[in-house]
Amino acid sequence: MSVMHKVFANLYQDSVSLMQISAQISQLPGIEQASVVMGTATNLSQLRDAGLDNGCQAGPNDLIIAVRGEEAACAAALELAHQRLNSKPAESNNGGIQAPPLVSLEMAAEQQPDINLALISVPGDYAAAEAIKALHLDMNVMLFSDNVSLEQEKQIKLLAQSKNRLVMGPDCGTAIINGLPLGFANVVKPGAIGIVGASGTGVQEVTCRIDQLGAGISQAIGTGGHDLHEEIGGISMLHGLQALAADPATQVIVLISKPPARPVAERILEQAQACGKPVVVNFLGAAPEEVTRPGITAAATLADAAGLAVALANCTPAPATVTTISAEDRQILQNASASLPATRRYIRGVFAGGTFCYEGQLLCQQQGFSAASNTPVKGNSRLADIWRSQGHTLIDMGDDDFTRGRPHPMIDPTLRNQRIVAELNDAETAVVLFDLVLGYGAAAEPATELLALLNQNSSQSRPLLIAHVCGTETDPQQRSRQIAALRQAGVLIAGCNAQAAMWASQIARIQAEKNGEKS
């Protein structure tokens, strides 16, 4: 195997574009691994850890293409990446002279004074400075970049607070603002439900579920995963909540987060109670009695949050929780498990969405199945070797452990698919639980490569597969098309992430009973 790289001096591309190019060249025959990144110290370290360094010398403003594989394939991959990076936009229809590219926020503000939102996706070392520039230009900010310290995040958000501006992020991957999907968002109907979420895939799950239930979204505001940390104090969530309370198009508000620091939670709940609109709160894993109060409804799961919000918007009774398994579904799971030998005992979860992995762990744990994970919830154990499952195991494949030098599995599911196959080939696996996340920026046909691998591993003795497809009919990948393809391969399709986790727990219980065990 050869390792090759190419450095382009002073060439910047946003991280989503780089991940998409990485995903494209990774699929080329003869390529084992590929990475297209900016030459920051962190990225250079990650290339070394991934075995792609090859003596590469680059500065933070330089762009690096690094590949490992067969020599001819590596050369072809470098050439293709070069072409993609240097491709020019299509000429205007009138053949006129194109305007010079905007190379700063100041230029953008000068040319279009009405701009009031900056989407920032630069290496983390520079993200805070760019966010501060945008705020000084009186712009709101969506900060897609990660690797921004808590100290810098606090500085940015305090400045935003003083200017009455909103900061979504750092590490904010999803938002829908005035009907415009940003980052990894889905195509959903407009409507009366507004969302503020500290989780990208959590926001995707709730917005998609609301769309599937026939309702729509007014705004979906991301905060970044650290906003509800005690040091930050929920500044962005409080601002978003205030904005939705004042928005005449929003009738119901949904708040989503992992459990915040207690003082932060109290501050948010106090403001939610006083906002004058019904609020649904899903603090994943929080006890309902800690959340419920007049005007606030606690939701046990992401899907329940969507269902409750739709019911409140439509003035209809609250729906049953999605964690209740119907008699019909129990029978389907019983029949599907009948051919599994008693030696197949364990749940193996392989997730692209970090919040889906978190919620899955919580629900399996509540059903008596504590799991090891690379991102364990309280009460679960940390996986000793992330490449090897032990007992019940739920893995977040989008965590930094797996994405150093690689695209996120939502963009390129190759590594995640390989892990699913590894779990299928483990004689102790009873059920493989996984998600498929659709939307802008995600893989064009996420089921295709997986189905090819499943068809190669289609023996009668393999474990069961349960999938949850997070998306809508109007997404570029079309949810029903992905579901139909998976079902044809024998995959059981749950309606939401929570239901998928409950089904997997039921199968583990059936298998435990075969062994005379109590779950």
Disulfide bonds with the S-S distance in Angstrom:
none
